[in-house]
Amino acid sequence: MKIDRCYCFQVRFAELRRVAKATGAATVADLQAHRTFGHKCQLCHPYVRRMLRTGETCFSQIIEAADEPAAEPPDQRTP
């Protein structure tokens, strides 16, 4: 199985990576300010978070939200 895009909007993770690099977007929400993706089923969100963290744009394993949790705001992190 090859997972390489947001299926609801057909936006490839490679395109999102280019946008992230060009704009400095560091979160799903940052990227959504520049490209439309991930507003329906949101199954792509953990893949996009992994892509932002590692640079990978094509995945062969299922990634769930618990595998790539959203970053907590700095004031919410535990010391």
ABEGO torsion letter per residue (X at the ends): XBBABBAAAGBBAAAAAAAAAAAGBABAAAAAAABBBGABAGAAAAAAAAAAAAGBABBABBBBAAABBBBBBAAABBX
